[in-house]
Amino acid sequence: MPIKKAQLAFLTSTHTVNDLYQGAVPALLPYLMVQRGYSYTAISGIALAVTGLSTAFQPLFGLLADRRPRGWLVPVGFLTAGAGVSAVGLVHGYVLTWLCVALAGVGLAAFHPPATSEARVAAGRSQKGMSVFSVGGTFGASLAPALVTVVVGSMGLSGTPLLIIPAVVMAVLWVLRRLRSRRTETAAAAGVQAVVAHVPDEWRSFGRLVAVVVGWSVPYVSITALVSLHAQRTLHAGSGAGAAVLTSFTAAGAVGTLAGGWVADRWGRLRAVRAGYLLGILALAGVLWSPSFAVLEVCTLLCGVTMFLPFAPQVTLAQDYLPNRPGTASGLTLGLAMSVGGLTSPLFGVLADAQGLRAVFAAALAVFVLAACLAFRLPDRRPVAESAAAEPADGEPARTGA
């Protein structure tokens, strides 16, 4: 199945717009504290509204998308996310603000399963195609602070309605494109569904992959939440240095996502996944035992690249384990499994208060080692399109070696 570059590029653009609103919520929090006097506890509750509901609802939207194609969830998702974020400045009172952010979280959840499934079809056999789609979301989240600063920084919270403009523009483009390509995409979807009908789901392998993703999400959340503090408090760097090291990790993650797709296309998905975990262990150990900020900066860059090498291959592997339920596969791996890392963050906060930040990174490293061990027990599975071309006569799914 060849890559459909135009369709993939457009889906990547929708991912950029959707995750723009995911990044806009944390960017709005300082303004809510200053202009409405919210406490740290109140702010934490708002942050949990978008992250918790987004990750919890993704599997549900995945199940919904698997029952029959629901491409309309893509624009409805990012429009709902945009509406929720833009309404924050129009309402007053903590409860209404929380509900607006919760609405944005539900919209974010609605977007990802159907969009990821469509991106997989557009990418064909290319893992690099899926990595490009994934990086689109990272790019959108990175644009959010600048956009919020320009709009809310100059107009105050009353300017948040302007934030819905990217979603409205993208929705119009989505409708125009869908009207032009409906016949072609419907025929392609029918062909893929006919292939999938002959390939059974592998729930045991999928469950093992979910455990691997959980083991990935715990250190990921630990690094994003605490690496800045580690630079400032443990290594006595300034606040600017703390922000720089976190930015380095995010930027390196985008590079690693793209590199992971390229490695998977060239040497196979499992090699990309296993290389990412093995090299990630060394990089995370470097973060733990860094004697100076310069070493921490280098190790954090390496950690971002290596930890994200498996990202896109894991998504496509999940969809090939459950070829009849690609939305469920995307929702569980990108939603529920990833949320476990966020749920463990309070525990790591307690550990940091009691034993220090190095103890947190040591615990995260131990979890990551367990995930690496499980990653080496993942079986490969031939993508659906290749399975159709090489399906054995007895109907068993074709398999490839690791």
C-alpha positions, 0 to 999 in steps of 0.5 A: 500500500503506497503512502498517500502524501497529500492525505497524510500531510493534511491529517498531520495539519489537523493533528497540529491544530488539535494538539495546539489546544492541548498545549494551550491549557497549560499556557493559560494556567498562569493567566488564570492564577494572576487574573482570577486568583486561583490557587495551585490546587485549583490550577492542578484541578484544571490541568487534570480536567484536560489530561485526565478526561482526554486520556480516559475518553480516548479508548471509548472513542476508539470503540465508537470509531471501530463500529463503523467509520466515523471520520466526522469525529476528526473535525468535531474533535478539534472544533470541540477542543477549540470551543472549550479553550476559547470559552474559558475567558467568557465564563466566570467562576471556577466550576464553569472554567473547569467544565470548559477545559473538560469539554476541550479534553473530551474534544482532544480524545474524540480526535485521536483514534479516528485520525490515527486510523486514517493516518495509518491508512494514508501512511501505508507501509511507511512507519516514517509516515506515522512518525510525521503524523505524530510530530504534527501534534508535537509541533502544535503543542509547541506553538500553543504558548506563543499563541496564548502569549500573543492573544491573552498577553495583550488582551487578557482572558477576554481574548480567548475567543480568538483562539478558536480561529485555527480550528474553524479554518481547519474545519472548513478545509476539512469539509472542502477536502472531504467533499472532493475525496469522499468517493476515493477514500470510501473505496479505499476504506472498503478495500482495507476492511475486506483485508482486515476481515481475514486477519484475527486480533492478537489480544495477548500481544496487544496486552503486552504492548500496553504494558510496555507503553505504561512502562514508557509513560512513567519515566516520560511524565517524570522527566517532563515534570521534574527535569527542570527542578532537577537542573535547578535544585540538584545541580544549582542551575538557574531558572532559565537553564531549567526551562532550556533543558525541558525544551531540549527534551521536547525538541529532541522527542520530535527528532526521535519520533521522526528518526524512529519512523526512518529506522523502522522503515529501514531495519524493522519496527521491532529493531526500532522499538528495542533500540529505543529502549536499550539506548534510552536506559543509558540516556536516562541513567545519564540524567540520573547521575549527571554531575553537572548541568552540561552533562544533564543537557546532553543526556536529556537530549539523548533521552528525548531522541532515544525514548521517542524512537519507539513511539510511531512503531508502537502505534502501528504495531498496536494497530496490527495486533488489533487490525479489526479494532484500530481505533481501540488500539490507538485509544488504549496505547495513546490514551489509557496506557499513557495516562498511567504515567500521569496518575503516578506523578503524585507518588513520585512527588511524595518520593521526591519530598522524602528522598530527593529528585535523584530517587525519583529518576532512579525509580523511573529508570527501574520502570523503564528497564522493566518496559525494555525487558517486555519490549524484547518479548513483543512479537512482530506482525506483518502489516495488514496490506502485506498479510493480504498479499502473503496470507497462507492457504489455511487462513492463519495470519502471516508473521515475520521474525523479529 
